[in-house]
Amino acid sequence: MQKYKHLFFDIDKTLWDYESNVKEILLDIYNKWDLKRLSVEYNSFLTDFKKYNDLLWTKFQRGKINKEALRDHRFYLTLKKSGVENNELAKQLSNDYIEISPNKTNLFPEVIETLEYLKKRYRLHIITNGFNEVQYKKLRNSGIHHFFEKIVTSDNVGSQKPDMRIFEYALTSVNARKKESLMIGDDWEIDIMGAKGYGLDQVYFNPNKIKHEGKATFEISNIGELKRIL
């Protein structure tokens, strides 16, 4: 008899290939606004955005800034690093990022095949700290929305991973028990330690094989490895 009945997935950097998609998104934005004329180099634009985006997401997830500050400041700081201080332009780039993101559909290798395999055996769900206006469209456009029975977002719950309340809400909403549930995600602190703190088993998706302290229930570097575990 199998132990797990419910599998809870993160989206970004777990199913949806953030690195590949963000390169395309920022190239679209860079070309649309002809940022080269402002002496902004694309490679710097990409590197600086990822740096500030990660920094501000960490602050957002710790409750230190709100959603609007995250959305606007990441582009303001990115442009400023290249010597362009233009708050209005930063807001326009932010709006474009939100609009373009869901249209990028690069997934990690073996995602669809693995979800097809798992869907026949388990009830699949999403727990994401991402924004409603992006995440639902992202799943649909990537062709994987139909695999998931319940999509839980931090926008809807009012709390974010690793807060126990979002895990509690997710399990309660599908009548799942902790011992029958498994969290699958890429972020050690947010997904893995968050789930562990709530009492869930975890799968740490670590495609770059980053060294870390501690131990997850399972660790994989390719989503296809879930078929071996499950």
Buried (B, 14 or more C-beta within 10 A) or exposed (E): EEEBBBBBBBBBBBBBBBEBBBBBBBEBBBEEBEBEEEEBEBEEBBBBBBBBBEBBBEBBBEEEBEEEBBBBBBBBBBBBBBEBEBEEBBBBBBEBBBBBBBBBBBBBEBBBEBBEBBBEEBBBBBBBBBBEBBBBBBBEBBEBBEBBBBBBBBBEBEBBBBBBBBBBBBBEBBEBEBEBBBBBBBBBEBBBBBBBEBEBBBBBBBBEEEEEEEEBBBBBEBBBBBEEEB
